[in-house]
Amino acid sequence: MNIEIKNISKSFGSVEANKNINLELKSGIHALLGENGAGKSTLVKIISGQILPDQGNIFIDNNEVILGSPKNSIEKGIGLLNQDPLDFSNLSIFESFLIGINEKNPYRNINKIRSKIEKLFNNYRVTVDLNGKTNNLSIGERQQVELLRLLYNGAKLIILDEPTSAFSLEQKKRMFDTLRQLSKDGIIIIFVSHKLDEVFEICDSASILRSGKLVENIIQPFDSNKILSVMFEKNEINSISRKDFDREENFIINFSKNDLNNQVEISKTHNIKQGSVIGIAGLQGSSNDKYIKNFFTKEFSNTKIELENNKKIFKNFFYYMPADRLEKGLFSDMNLLEHFGLSETSRNNIINWNDVKEKANSKIKEFDIKADITSQINELSGGNQQRVMLSLMPENKSFLLLEQPTRGLDINSANKIWEMILQRKEKDYAIFFSSTDIDEIWEYSDVIISVSGDEIMNIEYKENLEKDSIAKYISGII
């Protein structure tokens, strides 16, 4: 198979996402590199037919692809695995899988098709219950299911947009084994990632995008210093400035006995200084995200947060930011102005759109969002979507509840996100975040809660912990 991309350009309002991109691929696993907002996601959505470019052409084996047509792209053998899976969370895994598969009248041959799907799952060692609800799967598991649907549909060019951002180590190993086998079978893989160690491990070649332009093509062996210098125009990685301070007030976490591992001795009540960052560590598939959400919804356990002297905590004291940006955090078809208007309804019954517009423009500048107030959320990169969610944080003193706050972000974007978060330490009650990245947990946490499966294995101030012990706790090793 051969894909040829010629003079592709695309703008969203004043933002030029792609500028005259030319690229030809004939085989192997090819990486698309660049910082958040460089144009990678826009390009792969154009290739897969999800977005119509302003100009340019794409050819598969010398046959022109009808741009802006997902149907034609699928017929030409192009499949896209999104960073945020395109599935139906309220349906069973099997029902969701059936939607859009390359079968005529699938329900007439439902048993035969189910058997083929089960065989495909078994071949790639994906163990999920097809009758289970899609919304019970982790993002990593949903991505695995989505990849198998692409294979079922006969994809010959597979694009993976940040495929491992929510994977466990075992899931990543399985994914890489699968990709290597697919490449041997003649399938072209386009691998979009910010994780250079993964690119070095799995990819044969790479293209680097910066500010919408393809600035360099490279092949193995890769040079990490050169890649970083090309990716980031300033030729440097942004560092985070930190301000240490000591708050006198505390807050209290009362843990449910059912949440604590019964083989270790953990106090049910913990007094923690206000302004602390509490990292909840866990492997992919554990309940660390659920504990973050539970402080807001109280639907998972009876563990709860209290203030000293029995001060009442109101619902608007919490700001919950889910890991799934497009499905649970933002409205993909609404623009930035509408999001700020919607957030205003939590404080006022009547919206003054002039005030909202002024605030939106101010927040776009403050949080360095590469967009304007008319930009739709689905037009933004993952990093800019994350900044939008942070910009919607309430101004008042709050408990921030952040699921995987830097999932899928490059190192510079992740550092900028953390700089924005840490600026809140001095005024907020506390900042809770979940992560599967032990380095991130260790770097930013004052208190670390280690979760294995559904159970809390350890709760401790970082100063009293060894970093290596976190890996043991989240693996269930006591």
QUICOR-V503864 format. One line per field, one symbol per residue. ss: DSSP state (2 for helix, 1 for strand, 0 for the rest). psi: psi as a letter, one per 30 degrees, with the letter a starting at -180 (. if undefined). burial: 1 if it has 16 or more other C-alpha atoms within 10 Angstrom, else 0. A space follows every 10 residues. Layout:
ss->???
psi->???
burial->???
This chain:
ss->0011111111 1100111111 1111100011 1110000002 2222222000 0000111111 0011000002 2222200111 1000000000 0122222200 0000022222 2222222222 2220000000 0012220022 2222222222 2200001111 1000000022 2222222222 2222000111 1100022222 2200111111 0011111110 0002222222 2000000000 0000000001 1111002221 0000000011 1110011111 1100000222 2222222000 0001111222 0000222111 1000222220 0000122222 2222000000 0022222222 2222220000 0000012220 0222222222 2000000011 1110000000 2222222222 2200000001 1111100222 2222001111 1100111111 1222002222 22220000
psi->kkkkkkhkkk kjbfjjekjh kkkkkflajk kjlllkgfge eeefeeeggf kklflllkkj hgkkkjkgje eeeeffgkkk jlejkiajff lleeeeefjg likkifffhe eeeeeeeeee eeeghjjljf flkeffllee eeeeeeeeee eeghkfjkkj jhfgfgklee eeeeeeeeee eeeeggkkkj jklfjeeeee efkellkkkk hfkjfkkllk kljeeeeeee ejefglkklk kkjklkkell lkjjkkeffk kffljkkfkk kkkkflkjkj kllkfageee eeeefefhfe lgklklllgg kkklegfkjk jlejeeefel jeglleeeee eeffffekfk kjfeeeeeee eeeeeeghki llffkkeffl leeeeeeeee fgklflkljk jjkifgkgkl eeeeeeeeee efffefflel jkllkfjeee eeefkekkjk kjbfkkfkkk kefglkeffe eeefggk.
burial->0111111111 0100111110 1100101111 1111111111 1111111111 1110011111 0000111111 1011011111 1111101010 0111111100 0000000000 0001001101 1000010101 0011001111 1111111111 1111111111 1111111100 1100110011 0110001111 1111110011 0111111111 1111000000 0100001101 1100000000 0000000001 1110100011 1000010001 0111111111 1111111111 1111110000 1010101000 0000000111 1111110011 1100111111 1001000000 0000011001 1011001011 1110111011 1111111111 1100001111 1111111111 1111111011 1101110111 1111111101 1101111111 1111111110 0100000001 10111100
